[in-house]
Amino acid sequence: MPLIYVMTVPVGDNVSRVKSTRDNIIFKYNKKDYYNIGRTSITNPFGRKIFSYDKKRTILDIIKNKNRVDADVFSEAMKLYFRDNDRDLLKMSKYVIYMNMEE
């Protein structure tokens, strides 16, 4: 089990009560416009349904925040994603447009 959890919430959500009772949760904020892009549900090791982001969204978040991501983590994530036979570059390009990442 991770010692620190990272949770993504829409900008404007009030997380102060959770922050005041848990010091092992880091909150990341996303614009409400693209909070749900790539959002999927998975089952955690305890059998509970939780929300997560798919690989395409995760890779785009890494690219968007590349200046704050360790260079080795960035490089390894890119290699693993583009070697994956399950990648969907067309869908990823749609995510890029929705998230205003066209450059």
N, C-alpha and C positions, 0 to 999 in steps of 0.2 A: 504494500500500500504506500502511495506517495506520502511524504511528510508535508508537502505543500501542494495545495490544489489551486489551479488557475481556472477561474470562472469568467465567462464573457456574458455581459449584460448590456441591454440597450442604454444609451446615454439618457440620463434622467431618472433611472431606477434608483430608489433609495436603498442602499445596502448598509447603512450605518449600524443598524441593530445587529446584523450578522458580523460586521467588522468588530463591533465592541465585544462580542462573545467568542470570536474565533480569530486567532492570530495566524493560522496556517492556511488562509485563503487569500489569494491575490485576485483582485477584480480587474478585468480589462473591459473597456467600454467601446461599444461599436455604435455608429450612427444607426438610428432606427430604420433608415432606408435600406440598409443592407445587412441588418442583423440576422435575418432568416436565410440569406443566400448560402446554400450548401449545408444547411442545418439538417441533421438526420438523427435518428434515435438508435441507440445501441443498448445492450444489456451489460451491466457492470458485473464484476465477479460475485456479487451478492445476489444476483438475479433481478435487480431493479432496473427499470428503464430510465436511461438518462439521455440527454441531448448532447450531441457532439457536432463537429463540422466534418464534412467529407475531405478526402485527400486534396481535391482541387482547391477548395477554399483554404485549407491549411497551408498549402504551398503558396498561394497568393498572399496570405497573411505574413508568411516568412519573407517573401519578396518585398512586400510593402514596408516591412520593418527591418530590412536587411542591415541597417546601421546599428540596430539594437540587438541583433542576433549574432552569436558567436560564429566566426568565419567557418570553423569546422562543421558546426551544426548546419549552417546554410549550405555548404558544399555537399555534405552527405545527403541532406534532404532533397536537393536538386537531382543528384545522381540516382537516388532510390526511386524518385517519382518518374523520371524519364526512362528508367529501365523497366518500369512496371508495365505489363501488358494490358492492364486494366485502366490505363489513363484515357481520358477523353478530352482531347485538346479543343474540340469544338465547344463543348460545354464550358471548359475553362475560359475560352475566349468570350463567351457570354458573361461569365462572372466578371471578367476584366471590365467589360462595358458597364455592367450594373454597378460595380464598385468604383467607377471613375478612375481606373488605373491605366488608361490608354496614354502612352507617352511616345 
